């Protein structure tokens, strides 16, 4: 079973179980990262380009620093990632934007600990441990 299949299975569990928007958005974000040509590094680059570099560094180090939905839009909206996450999560971009203020710090702490992007081969196990927090 591939990483994408594992993530899709977890998404089905999340949607059948609690079905919370955060679980759906977390799954959608992990799928979007997996499909991005640069993976986790692409996410970090997009956040940096959108003015959220300082937030991304804090989140990756495990520090809790909140972001507004507008900051998430600035970091992920101009490059299509926000819309991709929403589409994969089955929610509106507005719902995804709001959920990402909570989900994004958790995801970065898992997939880019201390600012170092996880290897693509590690995303499956990282996704599993992350998504268990939402199930």
LUMKOLDREN-965721 format. One record per residue (C-alpha): residue number from 1; z, x, y. Coordinates in pm, 1 decimal. Last residue first. Layout:
// LUMKOLDREN-965721
{resi NUM&Z Z&X X&Y Y}
...
***
This chain:
// LUMKOLDREN-965721
{resi 135&Z 1484.3&X -965.9&Y 1054.9}
{resi 134&Z 1481.3&X -797.5&Y 1397.4}
{resi 133&Z 1671.6&X -478.8&Y 1310.8}
{resi 132&Z 1468.8&X -452.5&Y 989.9}
{resi 131&Z 1165.5&X -404.7&Y 1215.9}
{resi 130&Z 1282.8&X -60.4&Y 1323.0}
{resi 129&Z 1354.3&X 72.8&Y 976.0}
{resi 128&Z 1023.3&X -52.4&Y 844.8}
{resi 127&Z 824.2&X 68.9&Y 1141.9}
{resi 126&Z 972.6&X 416.8&Y 1103.4}
{resi 125&Z 880.6&X 419.0&Y 734.7}
{resi 124&Z 522.4&X 321.7&Y 813.0}
{resi 123&Z 491.7&X 539.0&Y 1123.2}
{resi 122&Z 570.1&X 866.0&Y 943.4}
{resi 121&Z 211.8&X 944.7&Y 843.0}
{resi 120&Z 100.7&X 918.3&Y 1206.5}
{resi 119&Z 341.2&X 1198.9&Y 1300.4}
{resi 118&Z 613.5&X 1087.4&Y 1538.7}
{resi 117&Z 566.6&X 1162.9&Y 1907.1}
{resi 116&Z 830.9&X 1395.6&Y 2047.1}
{resi 115&Z 1008.4&X 1254.2&Y 2352.0}
{resi 114&Z 1356.9&X 1304.3&Y 2210.1}
{resi 113&Z 1272.6&X 1058.1&Y 1932.6}
{resi 112&Z 919.1&X 926.6&Y 1975.5}
{resi 111&Z 868.0&X 660.3&Y 1708.1}
{resi 110&Z 1224.2&X 528.5&Y 1678.4}
{resi 109&Z 1357.8&X 566.3&Y 2033.8}
{resi 108&Z 1016.1&X 454.0&Y 2157.4}
{resi 107&Z 1035.9&X 133.2&Y 1953.8}
{resi 106&Z 1383.5&X 47.5&Y 2078.1}
{resi 105&Z 1291.0&X 110.9&Y 2443.3}
{resi 104&Z 974.5&X -102.3&Y 2404.0}
{resi 103&Z 1146.2&X -399.1&Y 2240.5}
{resi 102&Z 1378.0&X -500.3&Y 2525.0}
{resi 101&Z 1140.6&X -500.6&Y 2824.4}
{resi 100&Z 868.1&X -562.8&Y 2566.4}
{resi 99&Z 990.8&X -918.6&Y 2514.6}
{resi 98&Z 899.5&X -1016.6&Y 2872.9}
{resi 97&Z 552.1&X -866.5&Y 2857.4}
{resi 96&Z 491.2&X -1017.6&Y 2514.2}
{resi 95&Z 586.9&X -1361.9&Y 2644.1}
{resi 94&Z 356.9&X -1319.5&Y 2944.9}
{resi 93&Z 73.5&X -1185.9&Y 2728.1}
{resi 92&Z 98.5&X -1507.2&Y 2523.5}
{resi 91&Z 219.6&X -1487.6&Y 2165.0}
{resi 90&Z 50.5&X -1437.5&Y 1828.7}
{resi 89&Z 204.7&X -1093.3&Y 1782.5}
{resi 88&Z -133.1&X -925.3&Y 1724.5}
{resi 87&Z -276.9&X -1097.3&Y 2032.8}
{resi 86&Z 26.9&X -1014.7&Y 2245.8}
{resi 85&Z 21.9&X -647.2&Y 2142.5}
{resi 84&Z -349.9&X -624.4&Y 2219.1}
{resi 83&Z -300.7&X -791.9&Y 2558.3}
{resi 82&Z -28.3&X -545.7&Y 2650.6}
{resi 81&Z -233.8&X -252.5&Y 2524.8}
{resi 80&Z -536.6&X -342.7&Y 2738.0}
{resi 79&Z -531.9&X -28.1&Y 2952.8}
{resi 78&Z -419.1&X -182.3&Y 3282.0}
{resi 77&Z -146.6&X -387.2&Y 3120.2}
{resi 76&Z 60.6&X -124.4&Y 2940.9}
{resi 75&Z 252.4&X 71.5&Y 3203.6}
{resi 74&Z 198.6&X -154.6&Y 3504.6}
{resi 73&Z 258.1&X -469.9&Y 3298.7}
{resi 72&Z 574.6&X -315.1&Y 3153.5}
{resi 71&Z 686.2&X -238.3&Y 3508.7}
{resi 70&Z 624.1&X -601.6&Y 3608.1}
{resi 69&Z 822.2&X -725.2&Y 3307.8}
{resi 68&Z 1114.1&X -524.0&Y 3445.6}
{resi 67&Z 1241.8&X -216.3&Y 3273.6}
{resi 66&Z 1587.4&X -150.1&Y 3140.6}
{resi 65&Z 1725.0&X 192.9&Y 3070.1}
{resi 64&Z 1912.2&X 249.6&Y 2747.3}
{resi 63&Z 1922.6&X 615.8&Y 2661.7}
{resi 62&Z 1791.2&X 689.8&Y 2312.6}
{resi 61&Z 1602.2&X 1004.9&Y 2410.3}
{resi 60&Z 1273.7&X 818.5&Y 2369.7}
{resi 59&Z 1403.0&X 546.7&Y 2603.2}
{resi 58&Z 1493.5&X 795.1&Y 2875.5}
{resi 57&Z 1158.7&X 975.5&Y 2848.3}
{resi 56&Z 968.9&X 644.9&Y 2850.9}
{resi 55&Z 1159.2&X 528.7&Y 3160.4}
{resi 54&Z 1073.3&X 849.8&Y 3345.7}
{resi 53&Z 707.7&X 821.9&Y 3244.7}
{resi 52&Z 681.2&X 457.1&Y 3347.3}
{resi 51&Z 427.4&X 507.7&Y 3626.6}
{resi 50&Z 128.9&X 357.5&Y 3450.4}
{resi 49&Z -19.2&X 696.2&Y 3359.0}
{resi 48&Z 308.6&X 795.5&Y 3192.9}
{resi 47&Z 325.0&X 469.2&Y 2999.3}
{resi 46&Z -33.6&X 512.8&Y 2883.0}
{resi 45&Z 33.5&X 873.5&Y 2781.2}
{resi 44&Z 341.6&X 773.0&Y 2579.5}
{resi 43&Z 145.2&X 499.1&Y 2403.6}
{resi 42&Z -139.1&X 738.9&Y 2329.7}
{resi 41&Z 108.7&X 994.7&Y 2192.8}
{resi 40&Z 232.9&X 726.5&Y 1954.9}
{resi 39&Z -113.3&X 681.7&Y 1806.1}
{resi 38&Z -394.0&X 872.5&Y 1980.6}
{resi 37&Z -678.4&X 653.3&Y 1852.1}
{resi 36&Z -458.7&X 342.1&Y 1885.2}
{resi 35&Z -459.3&X 139.4&Y 1561.3}
{resi 34&Z -109.4&X 240.7&Y 1450.5}
{resi 33&Z 23.6&X 196.8&Y 1804.7}
{resi 32&Z -122.2&X -155.2&Y 1818.3}
{resi 31&Z 30.4&X -240.2&Y 1479.9}
{resi 30&Z 370.5&X -111.4&Y 1594.2}
{resi 29&Z 340.9&X -313.6&Y 1916.0}
{resi 28&Z 247.1&X -632.0&Y 1729.5}
{resi 27&Z 542.7&X -588.2&Y 1494.8}
{resi 26&Z 780.5&X -540.8&Y 1786.3}
{resi 25&Z 618.3&X -840.3&Y 1959.9}
{resi 24&Z 670.3&X -1064.6&Y 1656.9}
{resi 23&Z 1028.3&X -951.4&Y 1612.1}
{resi 22&Z 1097.8&X -998.3&Y 1983.6}
{resi 21&Z 937.7&X -1342.4&Y 1981.6}
{resi 20&Z 1176.7&X -1449.7&Y 1711.9}
{resi 19&Z 1029.2&X -1583.8&Y 1391.2}
{resi 18&Z 1373.6&X -1585.5&Y 1234.8}
{resi 17&Z 1230.9&X -1578.9&Y 888.9}
{resi 16&Z 867.5&X -1672.5&Y 836.7}
{resi 15&Z 753.4&X -1480.5&Y 1143.6}
{resi 14&Z 965.0&X -1177.5&Y 1064.3}
{resi 13&Z 865.6&X -1178.3&Y 699.5}
{resi 12&Z 496.4&X -1212.9&Y 788.3}
{resi 11&Z 533.5&X -926.5&Y 1034.5}
{resi 10&Z 701.4&X -714.8&Y 769.4}
{resi 9&Z 405.8&X -770.4&Y 540.8}
{resi 8&Z 164.4&X -677.9&Y 820.7}
{resi 7&Z 360.9&X -357.8&Y 881.6}
{resi 6&Z 346.4&X -263.2&Y 515.9}
{resi 5&Z -25.2&X -343.2&Y 496.6}
{resi 4&Z -90.0&X -129.0&Y 805.4}
{resi 3&Z 101.1&X 159.6&Y 653.4}
{resi 2&Z -102.0&X 143.8&Y 336.9}
{resi 1&Z 0.0&X 0.0&Y 0.0}
***
